[in-house]
Amino acid sequence: MDAEAAYALPTAYRPGYELVAERILQLIAELELRPGDRMPTENELAGRMGTSRTVVREAVKILSALGRVRAHRGRGLYVADDDGMLSSSRWGGSFIPTDLDHVYMLFEFRRVQEAAAARIAATRATPAELRAIEVAAELCREGHVTGQAALFDRGDDDFHLGIAAASHNQFLLAAVREARRLQRQSNVIGMNGEVGSHTAEAVEEHAAIYRAIREGNEDAAAAAAAVHVDRTLEDYRREIQRRVFG
C-alpha cells in the first residue's frame, strides 16, 4: 500500500482541525518556508483552505503544541525556529506527519539509531543509568497494567532517552530525542493519538532490551532494539489498515 492510497480515506474519521493542521504543514513545505519565516494569517489560511478561522485556530494550537508553528500576539504566525537536529533549516521543516513515506523513513532511521544506542549502552551504561532504564521500563509496565496511556508514554520516552544517554554519545541522544518528537507529531496529527495497541508486547520488548544492556550483550541489545522499532511500525500499519478497511 503506498502513501497516497493509504490516505485516500473518507474525512469523517478525523476532526476538521486535524485535517487543516496537516494541510498547513503541506503549505509550509509548498511555500518553502524556513524556520523563523512568517506564515499567512489565520484569515488567509482559512480562505486558502475553505474553512473557518475557528478551525484554523484549533489547528494552529495543535501545531504550536508540537513545536511546528509559533503564534506571536500582535505579530502573526511563524514557522517554529527550532534548533533540533531533525528540524533545523537543512531539513526545511518538511516532515509531513501523515505522509506514509515520511513515516516509514523516520522508522527506518529510528531502527538504525536506536539499535546503535542500545549496542553502545551495553558497553558503557553505569549502574545509575541501568537503574534509570529499569525504572522507566517499570513505569511503562505500570501504565499498561493500569490503562494509563500518559504514564506509559512518559515511561516510554524515559526508556528510550535513557538508553541513548547511556551510550554517552551526545549526537545519538539528540537524534533519538528529535526522531521521537517527530513520531509524536505523526501520532497526534496522523493517527489522532490512537496508535499503541501493542503496549503489552512493548513492555516485554523493553524488558528484553534492558536485560541485554544490563548483561553487556551488545548484539542482543541491538537486535532487541531493532525488533522493538519494527513492531512499533507494524502497529502503525495495522492502524492504517483498520482505518482503510474498518
Disulfide bonds with the S-S distance in Angstrom:
none
